[in-house]
Each structure stands twice: as structure tokens, then as C-alpha cells.
Amino acid sequence: MVAKIKRLCKERNMTLKDLEDLLFPGVKGQIIGRWDENRPSVDRVKAVAEALGVTVDELLREDE
């Protein structure tokens, strides 16, 4: 999922850090970048999907 989020960020001319700063201001360190190891809450996944203009399903779906 992290690779897909990075790709979507790049398509929107932003970095993963930009997205993290937007969604989680004041939180230091990688948050989204560690999601392949530590599963995020549904609320955080939903926030990322909304910020990137995709559905949660699109975000979670395996690329074909």
C-alpha cells in the first residue's frame, strides 16, 4: 500500500512527507512510510484516501 500511496503522491506533485505533514501535523517521523510493517487504523487510511482523491477500496486494492 505504501508504494501505491507514494505513486499517487508523485502523480499529484507531492512527496510522502508533504502528505504526512498535511494529515498529521506536528507528528515527527515517518507514519505512512511504516504502514507496510505496522497496519494503520481505518481512520488514517480513510484520511489518506480522501487527501489523495481516491476511495479506500482503490487505495487498498492490489494493482493488476
C-alpha positions as CSV (number, residue, x, y, z in Angstrom):
1,M,0.0,0.0,0.0
2,V,2.9,2.4,0.7
3,A,4.2,2.1,-2.8
4,K,0.7,3.0,-4.2
5,I,0.5,6.0,-1.9
6,K,3.9,7.2,-3.0
7,R,2.9,6.8,-6.6
8,L,-0.3,8.7,-6.1
9,C,1.6,11.5,-4.3
10,K,4.0,11.7,-7.2
11,E,1.1,12.0,-9.6
12,R,-0.1,14.9,-7.5
13,N,3.3,16.6,-7.4
14,M,3.8,16.0,-3.7
15,T,6.0,13.9,-1.5
16,L,5.0,11.4,1.1
17,K,6.4,13.8,3.7
18,D,4.1,16.5,2.3
19,L,1.1,14.2,2.7
20,E,2.1,13.3,6.2
21,D,2.6,16.9,7.2
22,L,-0.8,17.7,5.8
23,L,-2.6,14.9,7.6
24,F,-0.6,14.5,10.8
25,P,0.8,18.0,11.6
26,G,3.2,18.1,14.5
27,V,3.9,14.3,14.4
28,K,7.6,13.6,13.8
29,G,9.0,10.7,11.9
30,Q,7.5,8.6,9.2
31,I,3.9,7.5,9.7
32,I,2.7,6.3,6.3
33,G,6.1,5.0,5.3
34,R,5.9,2.4,8.0
35,W,2.4,1.1,7.1
36,D,3.8,-2.0,5.3
37,E,5.1,-3.1,8.7
38,N,2.6,-1.6,11.1
39,R,-1.0,-1.6,9.9
40,P,-2.8,1.7,10.1
41,S,-6.1,2.5,11.6
42,V,-9.1,2.7,9.3
43,D,-9.5,6.4,10.1
44,R,-5.9,7.0,8.9
45,V,-6.4,5.1,5.7
46,K,-9.6,7.0,5.0
47,A,-7.9,10.3,5.6
48,V,-5.1,9.4,3.2
49,A,-7.6,8.2,0.5
50,E,-9.6,11.5,0.9
51,A,-6.5,13.6,0.7
52,L,-5.4,11.8,-2.5
53,G,-8.9,11.9,-4.1
54,V,-9.3,8.1,-4.2
55,T,-11.6,5.7,-2.5
56,V,-10.4,3.5,0.3
57,D,-11.1,0.5,-1.9
58,E,-8.8,2.0,-4.7
59,L,-6.1,2.6,-2.1
60,L,-6.3,-1.0,-0.7
61,R,-6.8,-2.8,-4.0
62,E,-3.8,-4.7,-5.3
63,D,-2.5,-3.3,-8.6
64,E,-3.2,-5.6,-11.5
